Amino acid sequence: MIKDIIYKTIYFIPIALSVGMILFSCENDINEINRLTNYENLPVQTIIDSEISYTKDTKVEFTVQAGQIDRYPDVEEPHDEFSHGVRVTTFGSDGEFESQIDAENASNFTDKKLMIARDSVVLKNFEGKMLQTELLTWDDEAQKIYTDQFVKITTPTEILYGDGLDAKPDFSEYEIRNIKGRIKIDTEENEEK
């Protein structure tokens, strides 16, 4: 009899402790559950490794290449998020190369006709000019590109540094808001090489 009580106690205590630990250690954080099950923050569509051409009257106006595009058409401000590298190449009415923007990430707000390129942004145009910055906004409605960030502009004859920029979308004309430096490039030396 005493032996049965000892065996029951030996088996009962570990089982009771295990059940108690399971019952009292399971706690769900409601904020974590809501975060994991919130479908409002998920894209309606995700496109991986894409190349999209936009045409008007059978002529390609621009192409977009992106590592990933996440589409959010049903949010307050409908937009597409580009990540893992994005390249936008524009073409003139004659089909010739006009400009190219490369960035790590970008957002395109279709209703506002506004694209914001972020992180390692490089813009090159048909004249051989190159702009480097960390943030660049392309306003299709106003037909301009701009930034308030640090910029470096390289042309065949000079390198310019400054803060802020306003320019035409094809980067044929630009104005640096606050020039910080200018370096002239010796074209004769470049031609000899």
N, C-alpha and C positions, 0 to 999 in steps of 0.2 A: 504494500500500500504506500509506504513512504517512498519506495522506489518509483512507483507510478507518478507520484506528485513531483518528484525531482525531475523525471523525464518530461512531464508536461510543462513544468516551469522552464526547463532548459529549452524546449522547443517554442513555448509560448512567448517568452521575452524577446527573442530575436525577430519572430514573426510580427509581434505587436510593434516593436521599434521600426521595422521596415515599413509596415503599413502606415504608421504615424508619420514617418519621414516622407513617404509618398504623398499622403494627404495634405500635410502642412507645408511641404516645400514647393508645391506647384502653385505658382502665382503668375498671373498674366497681367502684364502692364498694358492697360487699355490704349495708351498712346502708341505703344509699339505695334499693337494689333491694328489700330487704325492706319498707321503709317504703311504697314505691309499690305493692307487690303484696300488702300485708297486708289481707286482706278481713275480718278480725275486727273492725276498727274502722269498717267501713262499716255504715250503717243497712240494715235489712231492707226498709224502706219509707220513702219520702219523699213528703210531701204538700205541695203548694204552694197558697197562698191558700185556706185551708179554713175552713169553719164547721161545727162538729159540735155536735149537741144531744144531751144525755143525759137520758133520761126514766125515770120510775118510775111505774108504774100509769097510763100514758098522760099524765102531767103532766111538763112540762119542769122538771128540777131545776136544770140549768145548761147554758150554751152556751160553746163555746170557739172563738174566731176566732184564726187564726195565719197569719203570712206563710209560715212553713215549719215542718213537723213531721217530725222524723226519729225513726223507731221502732227501738229496740234491744231486742227481746224475748229474744234468745238470749245475753245477757251475764250476768255474775254477779249484778248488780242490774238486772233488766229496767226500762227506762224509756223515756220519750219526751222528746226535746229540742225545745223550741219556740224559734224564732229569727225575726228580722225583724218583731218586734212580736207580742204575744199579748194577748188580752183574754178574761177569764173573767167571765161574768155569771151570778149565782145568782138563783134565784127561790124564794119561799116556797111553802108547801103550797097557798096560794090562787092561785098563779100570778103574784103581784105581784113587782115588782123588789125584790131584797133587797140585793145588793151587786155591785160590779164591780171587778175588778183589771186594771190595764193595766201591762205591762212590756215591755222590749225583748227579754228572753230568759227562759226558764223551763225547769225540769226536772220531770217528773211520774213518780214512782216508784209505779206502780200496786199492786204487792204490799204496799208499806208504807203506802199511802193518804196519800202525802206529796207536796206540790207546793212547789217552791222557785222564787219569782219573783226575777229579778235585773235590775239596771240600770234606773234611772228608774221605779221601782215607784210606782203611784198606786192607792189603794183608796178607793172612794166607796161610801157606803151610802144607804139609803132615807131616813135622817134628815138628809141633807145634810152629814154629816161626811166629811172627806177626810184620808187618811194619805199622806204622801210619805216614801219611804225608798229605799235602794239594794238591800236584800235583805229578803225576806219569806217565811216558811215557813208553809204552810197544812197543818196536821195534821188530816186528816179523821177519823182514829181517835179522837184526843183532843178533837175539836171545838174547836180553837183555832188562832189565828194568832199568830205571834211573830217577833221579830227582836232582835238585839243591836246593830244599827246605829243611827245617828242617825235620828231621826224628827221630822217636822213634822206636827202635827194641826191642821186648820182646822175649826172648828165655826161655826154661825151667831153665836156670842157671844164666841169667843176663838180665839187661835192658841197652841198649845203646842209647845215644843221639848224634846227630850230624847234620851237614849240608851237603847235597848231598849224593848220593848213586848210585852205579852201581852194578847190580846183574844179575844172571841167571833168566830166566822167571819163573822157579819154586821156586825161592828164596832159593835154597839149598846152594848157595854160594853168598856172597855179600861183598862189600867193601864200608865203609863209608868214604867219601872224607875228612871230617874234624870232627873228634870225639870231642864232647863237654863234655861227661860224661859217666861213666860206674858204674852200681850198680850191685853187685853180689847178687844173690838170694841164701839163705841158703836152700839147698835141703833137709837136714835132718829135718828142722823145717816143711817144706811143707809135707814131708812124714808122720810125726807124726799126722798131722791134718787130 
